Amino acid sequence: MDIRPLTPDYAVSPQIDPSDLPAIKAAGYAMVIDNRPDAEIPAPLHATTMQAAAQALGLAFVVNPVIGGALTLANVDAQRAAIAAATGPVLAYCASGNRSSVVWALSQAEHLPVEDLIAIPARHGYQLEHLRPQLETLSRQG
């Protein structure tokens, strides 16, 4: 498990396993967001399995599959709503953490400076400079 905190309340990770969930809960996370479509992964890691394991531990679990290269405004809105509804820190995961970083940045464009939305993920190896025009547009709409 490779948790990469973007803020004190939001972290990203590459794919997690059900056996990682107790440590995620122990680390203080209250919600897990699955940004990985089931079609990309083996059945033991599908959203229904992960959700059942997370909820058994008292973790909120949100399924918001982001298809690589096909991110939608619905994904952005769902991520924003999940983060807003969380009762504590959120861990979002996908294949590498990149999509979870992208959808976070887009969902937070109304609240954080564009420079931060690019620089924070970059500290963990996620390059979002290509999103600058979209982030700037979203930040003006807020």
Secondary structure, 3 states (H helix, E strand, C coil): CCCEEEECCEEEECCCCHHHHHHHHHCCCCEEEECCCHHHCCHHHCHHHHHHHHHHCCCEEEECCCCCCCCCHHHHHHHHHHHHHCCCCEEEECCCCHHHHHHHHHHCCCCCCHHHHHHHHHCCCCCCHHHHHHHHHHHHHC
